[in-house]
Amino acid sequence: MRETILNCGGEIHFNSRISDIITKENKIYKIKINEEKEINSKNIILATGHSARDIYYLLDKIKVKLELKEIAIGVRVEHDQSFINQKQYHNQYNKNYLPPASYNLSTKCKNRSIHSFCMCPGGIIAPCATNSNELVTNGWSPSKRDNKTANSGIVVQLNKKDFNTRKYKHFAALEFQKKIENKAYQLSDQTQKVPAQKLSDFMNDKLSVNIPKTSYIPGTISVKMSELFPRFIYETLRGAFLEFDKKMSGYITNEAIVHAPESRTSSPIRIPRDKITLENNQIDGLFPCGEGAGYAGGIMSAAIDGEKVAFMVSEKINKKELQ
Ligand SMILES: Cc1cc2nc3c(=O)[nH]c(=O)nc-3n(C[C@H](O)[C@H](O)[C@H](O)COP(=O)(O)OP(=O)(O)OC[C@H]3O[C@@H](n4cnc5c(N)ncnc54)[C@H](O)[C@@H]3O)c2cc1C
């Protein structure tokens, strides 16, 4: 990809953070890099991901109308991979022929949807905070999927009514995320040790003793999840786990460890764009793209969105050249 860009006359600037977007008469004019260097441009593709909160605040400052996007929040549960294999392959797992098993669970509880998210067979739970005062989890699998544990996000779909839109307007879902991530950080004594609870203890709202070592490398700290989450999220998760245990008996066990929060499942903001031209309808030359703009939710969909946007930018430039 890099070679293609260079061969087409492009430049690549590493360690370069967009610190300002400058517009003139509602048109993109230039961007500022690392608070100093300026680059003139009539079009920019903004694909900064769902954790670049500074970019959302920047767009708000230049009066781009942002939209609140509903998000899902919950926990990341770790089981022994051998348990998942046993369940999914009905005790017939043979590592010579079969890959480590995954699962996909969803249910409804208290009028809310709950689903497994980014299930990682033979995987690792990772710290994914992007600011110093927060704690965030996510999961990944090495290519061999050969870690001895499996983890999955289990998240509750939230809706607009759950957020304080009166106070925070379009930033209300983002503020909700921030509050839980900061609370997790405080509960961990301002470290990156993740709040954790054995799953059976979670069901009984009981503080866990002797949490075994999990795949989360910075370590765990025993916390009652009912203290981290608003009551409705905790209760909904509890209801969902009961359902999951019916679908996969033994899912609820003290061998499974709940880590939290899983709070970055998708972007809490959508940056509006025209359905056809993919350009923002207020600022000429602004092309919101990928997960952070609210148009993708994963590696493939973000990549495809990038391709579509690049195509529309080239269409726009070519049209102008013909005029
Ligand atoms: C641990 C983990 C595991 C995951 N596993 C999977 C998986 O198995 N499958 C899957 O489909 N998805 C997975 N995802 C999600 C996936 O990574 C994202 O959906 C995808 O990367 C989004 O792509 P994007 O290009 O929109 O944004 P990103 O990949 O987030 O890219 C945004 C880029 O913009 C840069 N940036 C931010 N702010 C600025 C700025 N001000 N100036 C300049 N640059 C800036 C960032 O540094 C980053 O390089 C995982 C995510 C994590 C964290």
The ligand as a Gaussian input file, in Angstrom:
#p B3LYP/6-31G(d) Opt

LIG

0 1
 C       -7.395000      -5.176000      20.301000
 C       -8.306000      -5.017000      19.112000
 C       -8.674000      -6.129000      18.379000
 C       -9.491000      -6.013000      17.263000
 N       -9.809000      -7.145000      16.568000
 C      -10.566000      -7.041000      15.458000
 C      -10.863000      -8.183000      14.666000
 O      -10.441000      -9.314000      14.961000
 N      -11.636000      -8.024000      13.561000
 C      -12.139000      -6.799000      13.177000
 O      -12.819000      -6.702000      12.166000
 N      -11.867000      -5.709000      13.910000
 C      -11.095000      -5.774000      15.041000
 N      -10.824000      -4.643000      15.775000
 C      -11.419000      -3.377000      15.345000
 C      -10.624000      -2.762000      14.193000
 O       -9.292000      -2.585000      14.595000
 C      -11.248000      -1.437000      13.784000
 O      -12.617000      -1.633000      13.482000
 C      -10.568000      -0.864000      12.551000
 O       -9.176000      -0.745000      12.762000
 C      -11.126000       0.527000      12.219000
 O      -10.401000       1.037000      11.140000
 P      -10.279000       2.587000      10.853000
 O       -9.331000       2.695000       9.711000
 O      -11.626000       3.203000      10.708000
 O       -9.626000       3.219000      12.175000
 P       -8.264000       2.847000      12.919000
 O       -7.727000       1.520000      12.511000
 O       -8.548000       3.098000      14.371000
 O       -7.244000       3.919000      12.362000
 C       -7.273000       5.267000      12.737000
 C       -5.876000       5.837000      12.568000
 O       -5.938000       7.263000      12.698000
 C       -4.859000       7.682000      13.512000
 N       -5.208000       8.985000      14.130000
 C       -6.054000       9.223000      15.175000
 N       -6.101000      10.549000      15.443000
 C       -5.288000      11.156000      14.545000
 C       -4.919000      12.511000      14.314000
 N       -5.407000      13.519000      15.059000
 N       -4.036000      12.779000      13.322000
 C       -3.520000      11.778000      12.540000
 N       -3.837000      10.468000      12.719000
 C       -4.710000      10.178000      13.707000
 C       -4.683000       6.571000      14.518000
 O       -3.394000       6.619000      15.080000
 C       -4.906000       5.337000      13.631000
 O       -3.712000       4.958000      13.015000
 C       -9.987000      -4.738000      16.893000
 C       -9.644000      -3.597000      17.635000
 C       -8.801000      -3.731000      18.732000
 C       -8.413000      -2.497000      19.509000

